[in-house]
Amino acid sequence: MFTKMASNINKSKEQIIAGFQELRHQQRAIASKISELEMDMKEHELVIDTLKDVAPDRKCFRLVGGVLVERTVKDVLPALLNNKDQMGKLVETLTKQLESKGSEINKYREKHNLKIKGEESKDMEKSNKDMKTAGVLVAKES
């Protein structure tokens, strides 16, 4: 009976760790998507800045779903501006999701008393450093 209880405890620890890793994976995925969208927004800004100074009736080409389509600047520029605005809104939404996911991870860590490797050693180094400097007087030479 004792071995069954021990295996159940170990399994729940493994499940807790797996749950934490899943949350961190979700957080990384959101951060990756934000980064990707920000790069796309920068590309859109570059194209928009280039097309602003071009005559509206001039031909330009746009890649739509893997197909290169011929349009005019007056057709493409508003679409690019709209896409950039939509990406900006999406980045804002994803940033809020990233923040909430971070707080969710912190709550999960506190609930299950999880420590990340390397985190304990930093805390111990900090407390050791505080102990070493506590109560030490250094004379200043004149």
MDTraj code that builds the backbone (N, CA, C; nanometers):
import mdtraj as md
import numpy as np

residues = "MET PHE THR LYS MET ALA SER ASN ILE ASN LYS SER LYS GLU GLN ILE ILE ALA GLY PHE GLN GLU LEU ARG HIS GLN GLN ARG ALA ILE ALA SER LYS ILE SER GLU LEU GLU MET ASP MET LYS GLU HIS GLU LEU VAL ILE ASP THR LEU LYS ASP VAL ALA PRO ASP ARG LYS CYS PHE ARG LEU VAL GLY GLY VAL LEU VAL GLU ARG THR VAL LYS ASP VAL LEU PRO ALA LEU LEU ASN ASN LYS ASP GLN MET GLY LYS LEU VAL GLU THR LEU THR LYS GLN LEU GLU SER LYS GLY SER GLU ILE ASN LYS TYR ARG GLU LYS HIS ASN LEU LYS ILE LYS GLY GLU GLU SER LYS ASP MET GLU LYS SER ASN LYS ASP MET LYS THR ALA GLY VAL LEU VAL ALA LYS GLU SER".split()
xyz = np.array([
    [0.0814, -0.1190, 0.0000],
    [0.0000, 0.0000, 0.0000],
    [0.0860, 0.1257, 0.0000],
    [0.1976, 0.1248, 0.0728],
    [0.2851, 0.2404, 0.0782],
    [0.3428, 0.2736, -0.0594],
    [0.3790, 0.1711, -0.1358],
    [0.4355, 0.1951, -0.2674],
    [0.3336, 0.2559, -0.3611],
    [0.2074, 0.2181, -0.3468],
    [0.1030, 0.2775, -0.4312],
    [0.0868, 0.4257, -0.3992],
    [0.0893, 0.4614, -0.2712],
    [0.0765, 0.6018, -0.2329],
    [0.1954, 0.6814, -0.2826],
    [0.3149, 0.6237, -0.2718],
    [0.4346, 0.6927, -0.3171],
    [0.4289, 0.7167, -0.4674],
    [0.3811, 0.6186, -0.5429],
    [0.3736, 0.6368, -0.6884],
    [0.2688, 0.7418, -0.7250],
    [0.1589, 0.7491, -0.6486],
    [0.0583, 0.8525, -0.6741],
    [0.1132, 0.9911, -0.6447],
    [0.1934, 1.0041, -0.5376],
    [0.2534, 1.1333, -0.5049],
    [0.3510, 1.1747, -0.6142],
    [0.4348, 1.0812, -0.6597],
    [0.5302, 1.1110, -0.7654],
    [0.4584, 1.1484, -0.8946],
    [0.3513, 1.0798, -0.9219],
    [0.2763, 1.1089, -1.0442],
    [0.2181, 1.2486, -1.0380],
    [0.1662, 1.2877, -0.9227],
    [0.1083, 1.4212, -0.9139],
    [0.2168, 1.5278, -0.9272],
    [0.3375, 1.5008, -0.8745],
    [0.4487, 1.5945, -0.8919],
    [0.4837, 1.6077, -1.0392],
    [0.4852, 1.4935, -1.1071],
    [0.5140, 1.4957, -1.2511],
    [0.4057, 1.5724, -1.3260],
    [0.2819, 1.5544, -1.2849],
    [0.1718, 1.6260, -1.3493],
    [0.1826, 1.7754, -1.3230],
    [0.2220, 1.8121, -1.2014],
    [0.2391, 1.9542, -1.1676],
    [0.3473, 2.0153, -1.2546],
    [0.4583, 1.9457, -1.2674],
    [0.5688, 1.9954, -1.3501],
    [0.5267, 2.0033, -1.4960],
    [0.4547, 1.9023, -1.5435],
    [0.4068, 1.9032, -1.6823],
    [0.3109, 2.0198, -1.7055],
    [0.2250, 2.0473, -1.6076],
    [0.1335, 2.1611, -1.6190],
    [0.2085, 2.2922, -1.6255],
    [0.3133, 2.3051, -1.5445],
    [0.3957, 2.4261, -1.5445],
    [0.4669, 2.4423, -1.6783],
    [0.5220, 2.3337, -1.7282],
    [0.5913, 2.3392, -1.8570],
    [0.4954, 2.3750, -1.9698],
    [0.3722, 2.3270, -1.9622],
    [0.2720, 2.3608, -2.0637],
    [0.2399, 2.5099, -2.0603],
    [0.2265, 2.5648, -1.9402],
    [0.2010, 2.7084, -1.9275],
    [0.3167, 2.7896, -1.9853],
    [0.4390, 2.7475, -1.9573],
    [0.5553, 2.8190, -2.0102],
    [0.5623, 2.8063, -2.1614],
    [0.5244, 2.6896, -2.2139],
    [0.5221, 2.6702, -2.3595],
    [0.4204, 2.7653, -2.4233],
    [0.3033, 2.7774, -2.3613],
    [0.2012, 2.8694, -2.4122],
    [0.2516, 3.0134, -2.4080],
    [0.3222, 3.0487, -2.3000],
    [0.3758, 3.1839, -2.2872],
    [0.4784, 3.2110, -2.3977],
    [0.5651, 3.1144, -2.4235],
    [0.6653, 3.1305, -2.5298],
    [0.5992, 3.1430, -2.6666],
    [0.4936, 3.0665, -2.6894],
    [0.4234, 3.0723, -2.8184],
    [0.3625, 3.2109, -2.8398],
    [0.3047, 3.2673, -2.7346],
    [0.2458, 3.4015, -2.7450],
    [0.3557, 3.5033, -2.7729],
    [0.4672, 3.4936, -2.7012],
    [0.5783, 3.5871, -2.7212],
    [0.6348, 3.5750, -2.8625],
    [0.6421, 3.4541, -2.9129],
    [0.6916, 3.4314, -3.0488],
    [0.5987, 3.4947, -3.1517],
    [0.4684, 3.4795, -3.1318],
    [0.3705, 3.5371, -3.2243],
    [0.3785, 3.6892, -3.2213],
    [0.3959, 3.7473, -3.1017],
    [0.4093, 3.8928, -3.0903],
    [0.5312, 3.9400, -3.1685],
    [0.6420, 3.8701, -3.1520],
    [0.7647, 3.9061, -3.2224],
    [0.7466, 3.8985, -3.3738],
    [0.6817, 3.7931, -3.4186],
    [0.6560, 3.7751, -3.5623],
    [0.5692, 3.8887, -3.6169],
    [0.4638, 3.9231, -3.5438],
    [0.3745, 4.0309, -3.5879],
    [0.4447, 4.1662, -3.5891],
    [0.5309, 4.1897, -3.4900],
    [0.6041, 4.3164, -3.4866],
    [0.6987, 4.3287, -3.6055],
    [0.7594, 4.2176, -3.6453],
    [0.8457, 4.2200, -3.7641],
    [0.7632, 4.2473, -3.8892],
    [0.6462, 4.1860, -3.8994],
    [0.5578, 4.2115, -4.0135],
    [0.5141, 4.3578, -4.0167],
    [0.4863, 4.4134, -3.8991],
    [0.4458, 4.5544, -3.8927],
    [0.5587, 4.6452, -3.9411],
    [0.6822, 4.6124, -3.9047],
    [0.7967, 4.6928, -3.9501],
    [0.8114, 4.6849, -4.1017],
    [0.7889, 4.5670, -4.1575],
    [0.7939, 4.5521, -4.3035],
    [0.6838, 4.6348, -4.3689],
    [0.5642, 4.6308, -4.3105],
    [0.4542, 4.7110, -4.3641],
    [0.4878, 4.8598, -4.3578],
    [0.5462, 4.9045, -4.2464],
    [0.5836, 5.0456, -4.2331],
    [0.6843, 5.0856, -4.3395],
    [0.7804, 4.9988, -4.3661],
    [0.8817, 5.0266, -4.4678],
    [0.8176, 5.0423, -4.6059],
    [0.7271, 4.9530, -4.6401],
    [0.6598, 4.9593, -4.7708],
    [0.5691, 5.0821, -4.7771],
    [0.4980, 5.1095, -4.6686],
    [0.4084, 5.2259, -4.6647],
    [0.4879, 5.3545, -4.6834],
    [0.6004, 5.3663, -4.6131],
    [0.6844, 5.4862, -4.6269],
    [0.7363, 5.5006, -4.7694],
    [0.7675, 5.3898, -4.8330],
    [0.8161, 5.3935, -4.9709],
    [0.7051, 5.4347, -5.0675],
    [0.5844, 5.3802, -5.0471],
    [0.4741, 5.4067, -5.1408],
    [0.4102, 5.5446, -5.1225],
    [0.4291, 5.6083, -5.0084],
    [0.3689, 5.7408, -4.9851],
    [0.4180, 5.8437, -5.0857],
    [0.5430, 5.8296, -5.1272],
    [0.6029, 5.9279, -5.2185],
    [0.5856, 5.8910, -5.3659],
    [0.5156, 5.7830, -5.3927],
    [0.4980, 5.7347, -5.5307],
    [0.3625, 5.7810, -5.5830],
    [0.3571, 5.8066, -5.7146],
    [0.2322, 5.8499, -5.7788],
    [0.1244, 5.7431, -5.7594],
    [0.0000, 5.7837, -5.7279],
    [-0.1079, 5.6884, -5.7000],
    [-0.1433, 5.5958, -5.8166],
    [-0.1211, 5.6403, -5.9407],
    [-0.1566, 5.5576, -6.0562],
    [-0.0448, 5.4626, -6.0986],
    [0.0667, 5.4665, -6.0306],
    [0.1799, 5.3816, -6.0662],
    [0.1517, 5.2356, -6.0313],
    [0.2008, 5.1465, -6.1172],
    [0.1837, 5.0035, -6.0946],
    [0.2681, 4.9586, -5.9752],
    [0.2129, 4.8654, -5.9003],
    [0.2917, 4.7982, -5.7982],
    [0.2410, 4.6555, -5.7875],
    [0.3190, 4.5730, -5.7267],
    [0.2847, 4.4317, -5.7156],
    [0.2716, 4.3954, -5.5684],
    [0.1746, 4.3098, -5.5426],
    [0.1481, 4.2677, -5.4055],
    [0.1326, 4.1162, -5.4031],
    [0.1896, 4.0557, -5.3017],
    [0.1797, 3.9121, -5.2860],
    [0.0553, 3.8812, -5.2034],
    [-0.0403, 3.8131, -5.2656],
    [-0.1655, 3.7791, -5.1984],
    [-0.1804, 3.6279, -5.2002],
    [-0.1687, 3.5659, -5.0839],
    [-0.1849, 3.4200, -5.0751],
    [-0.0875, 3.3438, -5.1622],
    [0.0350, 3.3937, -5.1749],
    [0.1358, 3.3253, -5.2545],
    [0.1289, 3.3586, -5.4030],
    [0.0366, 3.4468, -5.4425],
    [0.0225, 3.4857, -5.5833],
    [0.0580, 3.6327, -5.5962],
    [0.1453, 3.6659, -5.6903],
    [0.1844, 3.8038, -5.7147],
    [0.0784, 3.8706, -5.8018],
    [0.0193, 3.9781, -5.7490],
    [-0.0914, 4.0444, -5.8166],
    [-0.0500, 4.1869, -5.8519],
    [-0.0863, 4.2289, -5.9745],
    [-0.0552, 4.3652, -6.0176],
    [-0.1691, 4.4572, -5.9762],
    [-0.1345, 4.5652, -5.9090],
    [-0.2313, 4.6654, -5.8641],
    [-0.1713, 4.8036, -5.8868],
    [-0.2442, 4.9044, -5.8400],
    [-0.1896, 5.0398, -5.8399],
    [-0.1632, 5.0797, -5.6954],
    [-0.0810, 5.1813, -5.6786],
    [-0.0452, 5.2275, -5.5442],
    [-0.1700, 5.2709, -5.4677],
    [-0.2642, 5.3378, -5.5371],
    [-0.3851, 5.3852, -5.4670],
    [-0.4714, 5.2693, -5.4169],
    [-0.4591, 5.1494, -5.4762],
    [-0.5319, 5.0315, -5.4283],
    [-0.4593, 4.9619, -5.3136],
    [-0.3281, 4.9606, -5.3212],
    [-0.2489, 4.8839, -5.2265],
    [-0.2261, 4.9586, -5.0952],
    [-0.2007, 5.0885, -5.1038],
    [-0.1655, 5.1663, -4.9845],
    [-0.2721, 5.1604, -4.8743],
    [-0.4004, 5.1798, -4.9054],
    [-0.5013, 5.1699, -4.7989],
    [-0.5082, 5.0293, -4.7368],
    [-0.4900, 4.9284, -4.8190],
    [-0.4923, 4.7913, -4.7673],
    [-0.3743, 4.7678, -4.6730],
    [-0.2577, 4.8199, -4.7083],
    [-0.1405, 4.8053, -4.6216],
    [-0.1607, 4.8776, -4.4892],
    [-0.2164, 4.9991, -4.4962],
    [-0.2433, 5.0747, -4.3735],
    [-0.3421, 5.0004, -4.2835],
    [-0.4451, 4.9449, -4.3442],
    [-0.5447, 4.8687, -4.2687],
    [-0.4821, 4.7443, -4.2045],
    [-0.4007, 4.6725, -4.2819],
    [-0.3340, 4.5527, -4.2288],
    [-0.2438, 4.5879, -4.1114],
    [-0.1705, 4.6983, -4.1246],
    [-0.0793, 4.7405, -4.0184],
    [-0.1577, 4.7742, -3.8916],
    [-0.2702, 4.8433, -3.9071],
    [-0.3531, 4.8771, -3.7914],
    [-0.4079, 4.7511, -3.7241],
    [-0.4530, 4.6565, -3.8047],
    [-0.5059, 4.5312, -3.7498],
    [-0.3967, 4.4542, -3.6751],
    [-0.2763, 4.4543, -3.7301],
    [-0.1651, 4.3864, -3.6628],
    [-0.1335, 4.4556, -3.5300],
    [-0.1400, 4.5878, -3.5283],
    [-0.1154, 4.6622, -3.4045],
    [-0.2156, 4.6251, -3.2968],
    [-0.3431, 4.6141, -3.3349],
    [-0.4465, 4.5745, -3.2390],
    [-0.4236, 4.4326, -3.1889],
    [-0.3832, 4.3450, -3.2797],
    [-0.3567, 4.2062, -3.2425],
    [-0.2372, 4.1977, -3.1473],
    [-0.1342, 4.2779, -3.1724],
    [-0.0176, 4.2798, -3.0836],
    [-0.0588, 4.3260, -2.9439],
    [-0.1449, 4.4269, -2.9360],
    [-0.1940, 4.4746, -2.8062],
    [-0.2686, 4.3630, -2.7329],
    [-0.3552, 4.2937, -2.8039],
    [-0.4317, 4.1838, -2.7443],
    [-0.3392, 4.0724, -2.6958],
    [-0.2425, 4.0360, -2.7800],
    [-0.1491, 3.9297, -2.7434],
    [-0.0601, 3.9714, -2.6266],
    [-0.0250, 4.0987, -2.6201],
    [0.0559, 4.1472, -2.5083],
    [-0.0213, 4.1339, -2.3776],
    [-0.1507, 4.1654, -2.3809],
    [-0.2344, 4.1469, -2.2616],
    [-0.2423, 3.9989, -2.2242],
    [-0.2555, 3.9121, -2.3249],
    [-0.2584, 3.7681, -2.2990],
    [-0.1264, 3.7207, -2.2382],
    [-0.0156, 3.7774, -2.2877],
    [0.1160, 3.7403, -2.2366],
    [0.1299, 3.7804, -2.0901],
    [0.0819, 3.8991, -2.0566],
    [0.0870, 3.9449, -1.9175],
    [0.0009, 3.8564, -1.8277],
    [-0.1191, 3.8230, -1.8738],
    [-0.2066, 3.7377, -1.7923],
    [-0.1485, 3.5972, -1.7789],
    [-0.0837, 3.5491, -1.8842],
    [-0.0205, 3.4166, -1.8780],
    [0.0952, 3.4195, -1.7777],
    [0.1693, 3.5292, -1.7731],
    [0.2784, 3.5430, -1.6766],
    [0.2264, 3.5399, -1.5338],
    [0.1168, 3.6114, -1.5088],
    [0.0602, 3.6099, -1.3734],
    [0.0022, 3.4724, -1.3408],
    [-0.0533, 3.4056, -1.4413],
    [-0.1054, 3.2699, -1.4210],
    [0.0080, 3.1744, -1.3835],
    [0.1220, 3.1895, -1.4497],
    [0.2390, 3.1059, -1.4194],
    [0.2878, 3.1335, -1.2774],
    [0.2926, 3.2618, -1.2401],
    [0.3380, 3.2954, -1.1045],
    [0.2443, 3.2384, -0.9987],
    [0.1139, 3.2453, -1.0226],
    [0.0171, 3.1884, -0.9284],
    [0.0341, 3.0368, -0.9191],
    [0.0558, 2.9737, -1.0335],
    [0.0754, 2.8281, -1.0383],
    [0.2000, 2.7896, -0.9586],
    [0.3082, 2.8676, -0.9761],
    [0.4323, 2.8417, -0.9026],
    [0.4104, 2.8557, -0.7526],
    [0.3404, 2.9609, -0.7122],
    [0.3150, 2.9822, -0.5699],
    [0.2259, 2.8723, -0.5128],
    [0.1228, 2.8358, -0.5888],
    [0.0284, 2.7342, -0.5431],
    [0.0983, 2.6005, -0.5183],
    [0.1895, 2.5639, -0.6087],
    [0.2557, 2.4341, -0.6002],
    [0.3977, 2.4453, -0.5429],
    [0.4355, 2.5647, -0.4981],
    [0.5663, 2.5896, -0.4372],
    [0.6801, 2.5416, -0.5282],
    [0.6775, 2.5851, -0.6526],
    [0.7792, 2.5457, -0.7500],
    [0.8939, 2.6455, -0.7503],
    [1.0145, 2.5945, -0.7604],
    [1.1343, 2.6770, -0.7739],
    [1.2017, 2.6380, -0.9047],
    [1.2524, 2.7378, -0.9743],
    [1.3209, 2.7118, -1.1005],
    [1.4695, 2.6939, -1.0707],
    [1.5332, 2.5982, -1.1380],
    [1.6751, 2.5725, -1.1166],
    [1.7539, 2.6999, -1.1397],
    [1.8497, 2.7250, -1.0519],
    [1.9314, 2.8445, -1.0647],
    [1.8738, 2.9611, -0.9877],
    [1.7447, 2.9590, -0.9644],
    [1.6798, 3.0673, -0.8925],
    [1.7171, 3.0630, -0.7449],
    [1.7207, 2.9425, -0.6876],
    [1.7570, 2.9269, -0.5472],
    [1.9006, 2.9711, -0.5241],
    [1.9909, 2.9337, -0.6125],
    [2.1315, 2.9690, -0.5937],
    [2.1513, 3.1198, -0.5983],
    [2.0743, 3.1900, -0.6817],
    [2.0840, 3.3360, -0.6861],
    [2.0379, 3.3965, -0.5541],
    [1.9284, 3.3438, -0.4993],
    [1.8793, 3.3925, -0.3711],
    [1.9812, 3.3659, -0.2612],
    [2.0428, 3.2472, -0.2638],
    [2.1414, 3.2129, -0.1618],
    [2.2647, 3.3011, -0.1749],
    [2.3102, 3.3273, -0.2983],
    [2.4256, 3.4145, -0.3194],
    [2.3974, 3.5542, -0.2669],
    [2.2773, 3.6023, -0.2914],
    [2.2394, 3.7361, -0.2464],
    [2.2395, 3.7426, -0.0938],
    [2.1835, 3.6424, -0.0281],
    [2.1807, 3.6427, 0.1179],
    [2.3213, 3.6262, 0.1748],
    [2.4066, 3.5449, 0.1108],
    [2.5447, 3.5291, 0.1552],
    [2.6213, 3.6598, 0.1408],
    [2.5974, 3.7312, 0.0321],
    [2.6633, 3.8587, 0.0092],
    [2.6200, 3.9588, 0.1164],
    [2.4913, 3.9591, 0.1506],
    [2.4415, 4.0477, 0.2550],
    [2.5055, 4.0138, 0.3887],
    [2.5234, 3.8838, 0.4167],
    [2.5843, 3.8430, 0.5430],
    [2.7301, 3.8844, 0.5494],
    [2.8005, 3.8732, 0.4400],
    [2.9428, 3.9072, 0.4383],
    [2.9637, 4.0557, 0.4648],
    [2.8782, 4.1417, 0.4134],
    [2.8965, 4.2856, 0.4284],
    [2.8315, 4.3392, 0.5538],
    [2.7509, 4.2595, 0.6197],
    [2.6809, 4.3075, 0.7401],
    [2.7788, 4.3238, 0.8548],
    [2.7796, 4.4414, 0.9183],
    [2.8596, 4.4660, 1.0365],
    [3.0074, 4.4849, 1.0102],
    [3.0497, 4.5090, 0.8885],
    [3.1903, 4.5279, 0.8581],
    [3.2155, 4.6765, 0.8372],
    [3.3139, 4.7289, 0.9109],
    [3.3530, 4.8694, 0.8964],
    [3.4854, 4.8746, 0.8233],
    [3.4970, 4.9655, 0.7294],
    [3.6201, 4.9806, 0.6541],
    [3.6704, 5.1220, 0.6775],
    [3.7950, 5.1329, 0.7207],
    [3.8545, 5.2647, 0.7460],
    [3.9030, 5.3238, 0.6155],
    [3.8778, 5.4507, 0.5992],
    [3.9189, 5.5209, 0.4788],
    [4.0555, 5.5854, 0.5050],
    [4.1508, 5.5590, 0.4199],
    [4.2851, 5.6153, 0.4379],
    [4.2856, 5.7604, 0.3923],
    [4.3553, 5.8464, 0.4689],
    [4.3597, 5.9894, 0.4343],
    [4.4848, 6.0234, 0.3612],
])
top = md.Topology()
chain = top.add_chain()
for i, resn in enumerate(residues, 1):
    res = top.add_residue(resn, chain, resSeq=i)
    for name in ("N", "CA", "C"):
        top.add_atom(name, md.element.get_by_symbol(name[0]), res)
traj = md.Trajectory(xyz[None], top)
